[in-house]
Amino acid sequence: MSDTRIDIIRHGEPEGGRRYRGHSVDDPLSKLGWQQMWNAVPEKPIWDHIITSPLSRCHSFAEALAETLSIEVTIEDNLKEIGFGSWEGRSPEDIKANEGDALQRFLKDPVNNRPDGAEPLDTFAERVWDVYQNTITRHHGQHILIVAHAGVIRAITSNILGMSLDDVYSKLKIEYAAVATTRIADNGDPVMVLT
């Protein structure tokens, strides 16, 4: 019997500058974004399988890494980023200039101040957690890499640490190419691992 390990890496910097990218905006990684991703890979990676968001800022790198490591990659639609509705593709500056204090209210209380047409935070967190739980079952005893988004890392973290979605979204900053490591002992609950 052995632990299951799941590392979750956020994509690197995308092209197009700072803006809200949910699952409707599919910008590819910038040159710096590719470099950030390769820099985040350990010298001797030991992943058994890669699972990735379908968005190009994730799956392009996941497929390149899988080819380098000669392992399989699976594209999982439910790992795509949360939908930002009317804010998709818009910069924070644009939202501040055109929607008053909407952005400030969203940042303070992201659960109750969603942009028009945005995916509900609890619905998003549930779909991501289902993928995480299925990964534990399907890849028991393996070391898995998930290539995804800041929102995905936040959703998984909120479940593991028992944090409210409000707290994890307003207080947890996740940089480009940041890695969150989780470990699941046999018949145990997932834990976050700082390395």
VENPEUR-V240663 format. One record per run of one state. SS is the DSSP state (@ for helix, = for strand, . for the rest). FROM is the first residue (numbers start at 1). LEN is the number of residues. If there is no record, write none. Layout:
# VENPEUR-V240663
SS:FROM:LEN / SS:FROM:LEN
This chain:
# VENPEUR-V240663
.:1:3 / =:4:7 / .:11:3 / =:14:1 / .:15:14 / =:29:1 / .:30:1 / @:31:10 / .:41:8 / =:49:4 / .:53:3 / @:56:14 / .:70:3 / =:73:3 / .:76:1 / @:77:3 / .:80:5 / @:85:3 / .:88:4 / @:92:7 / .:99:3 / @:102:7 / .:109:12 / @:121:18 / .:139:4 / =:143:6 / .:149:1 / @:150:12 / .:162:3 / @:165:7 / .:172:7 / =:179:6 / .:185:5 / =:190:4 / .:194:2
